[in-house]
């Protein structure tokens, strides 16, 4: 499972997930679509008890909810979720299945951009979904 994709998907929804029932939840559903909002709620409902049981994970999630673009908070939550899911293979399998079943919805929220300048440069990494390569 790609833990960074999981956190990147959840990050824009965390402020609303911590404040369910507010107008923020409605606006995030409008921005990313009802399917993405429902998927985020489903994933968080599975993860939240484990996150709340681990103070470092709880703090990382709250920090990312307050600052969804904070890369340090994103990295901290990624590491905490990795530890949680590695310790609970059944939950990890369930989360992986949920992400896989909705990969199109997830990729509407998660964007990966790489810029390379120069001649014959090589980049490598992992990508799920559609990859478009443009050469100029």
C-alpha positions as CSV (number, residue, x, y, z in Angstrom):
1,X,0.0,0.0,0.0
2,X,1.2,3.5,-0.8
3,X,0.8,5.3,2.5
4,X,1.7,8.7,1.0
5,X,-1.3,8.3,-1.4
6,X,-3.6,7.4,1.5
7,X,-2.5,10.6,3.4
8,X,-2.6,12.8,0.3
9,X,-6.1,11.6,-0.3
10,X,-7.3,12.2,3.3
11,X,-5.5,15.5,3.8
12,X,-8.0,17.9,2.1
13,X,-10.8,16.1,4.0
14,X,-9.3,16.1,7.5
15,X,-10.6,19.5,8.5
16,X,-14.1,18.4,7.7
17,X,-13.7,14.9,9.1
18,X,-12.8,16.5,12.5
19,X,-15.8,18.7,12.2
20,X,-18.5,16.5,10.7
21,X,-21.8,18.2,10.1
22,X,-20.4,21.6,9.4
23,X,-20.6,23.7,6.3
24,X,-16.9,22.8,5.7
25,X,-18.0,19.2,5.0
26,X,-20.5,20.4,2.4
27,X,-17.9,22.5,0.7
28,X,-15.3,19.8,0.5
29,X,-18.0,17.4,-1.0
30,X,-18.7,20.1,-3.6
31,X,-15.1,20.6,-4.4
32,X,-14.0,17.0,-4.7
33,X,-17.3,15.3,-5.4
34,X,-19.7,13.3,-3.2
35,X,-18.0,10.0,-4.1
36,X,-14.6,11.3,-2.8
37,X,-16.2,12.7,0.4
38,X,-18.0,9.3,1.1
39,X,-14.7,7.4,0.4
40,X,-12.8,9.7,2.8
41,X,-15.5,9.3,5.5
42,X,-15.3,5.5,5.0
43,X,-11.5,5.4,5.2
44,X,-11.4,7.7,8.3
45,X,-14.1,5.7,10.1
46,X,-11.8,2.6,9.9
47,X,-8.6,4.5,10.8
48,X,-9.9,6.9,13.4
49,X,-10.1,4.5,16.4
50,X,-6.5,3.4,15.8
51,X,-5.3,7.0,15.3
52,X,-7.1,8.2,18.4
53,X,-5.5,5.4,20.4
54,X,-2.0,6.6,19.5
55,X,-1.2,10.2,20.7
56,X,1.5,10.8,18.0
57,X,-0.8,9.7,15.3
58,X,-3.6,11.8,16.7
59,X,-1.4,14.9,16.9
60,X,-0.1,14.4,13.4
61,X,-3.7,14.1,12.1
62,X,-4.8,17.2,13.9
63,X,-1.8,19.1,12.7
64,X,-2.5,18.1,9.1
65,X,-6.2,19.0,9.5
66,X,-5.2,22.5,10.6
67,X,-2.6,22.8,7.8
68,X,-3.5,20.5,4.9
69,X,-0.6,21.7,2.8
70,X,2.0,21.3,5.5
71,X,4.5,18.7,4.2
72,X,6.0,18.0,7.6
73,X,2.6,17.2,9.0
74,X,1.8,15.1,6.0
75,X,5.0,13.1,6.4
76,X,4.4,12.7,10.2
77,X,0.9,11.3,9.5
78,X,2.2,9.1,6.8
79,X,4.8,7.5,9.1
80,X,2.2,7.1,11.9
81,X,-0.4,5.4,9.6
82,X,2.3,3.1,8.2
83,X,3.2,2.0,11.8
84,X,-0.5,1.5,12.6
85,X,-1.3,-0.5,9.5
86,X,1.9,-2.6,9.7
87,X,0.8,-3.6,13.2
88,X,-2.7,-4.5,12.0
89,X,-2.6,-6.5,8.7
90,X,-6.3,-7.0,8.6
91,X,-7.0,-3.3,8.8
92,X,-4.2,-2.7,6.2
93,X,-5.8,-5.1,3.8
94,X,-9.2,-3.4,4.3
95,X,-7.8,0.0,3.7
96,X,-5.9,-1.2,0.6
97,X,-9.1,-2.7,-0.7
98,X,-11.0,0.5,-0.2
99,X,-8.4,2.5,-2.0
100,X,-8.1,0.0,-4.8
101,X,-11.9,-0.2,-5.3
102,X,-12.0,3.6,-5.7
103,X,-8.8,4.3,-7.4
104,X,-10.4,6.6,-9.9
105,X,-12.1,8.6,-7.1
106,X,-8.8,8.7,-5.2
107,X,-6.9,10.0,-8.2
108,X,-9.3,12.8,-8.7
109,X,-8.0,14.2,-5.4
110,X,-4.4,13.1,-5.4
111,X,-2.2,14.8,-8.0
112,X,1.5,14.0,-8.6
113,X,3.6,16.4,-10.6
114,X,7.2,16.0,-11.6
115,X,9.2,18.5,-13.5
116,X,12.4,17.6,-15.2
117,X,14.7,19.9,-17.0
118,X,17.7,19.0,-19.1
119,X,18.5,16.4,-21.7
120,X,18.0,12.7,-21.1
121,X,17.2,13.0,-17.4
122,X,15.8,10.0,-15.7
123,X,13.1,10.1,-13.0
124,X,11.6,7.0,-11.4
125,X,9.0,6.4,-8.9
126,X,5.6,4.7,-8.4
127,X,2.3,5.8,-9.9
128,X,-1.1,4.3,-9.9
129,X,-3.7,5.3,-12.5
130,X,-3.2,7.3,-15.7
131,X,0.2,8.7,-16.4
132,X,0.7,11.3,-19.2
133,X,4.2,12.1,-20.4
134,X,4.7,15.3,-22.4
135,X,8.1,16.1,-23.9
136,X,8.8,19.6,-25.0
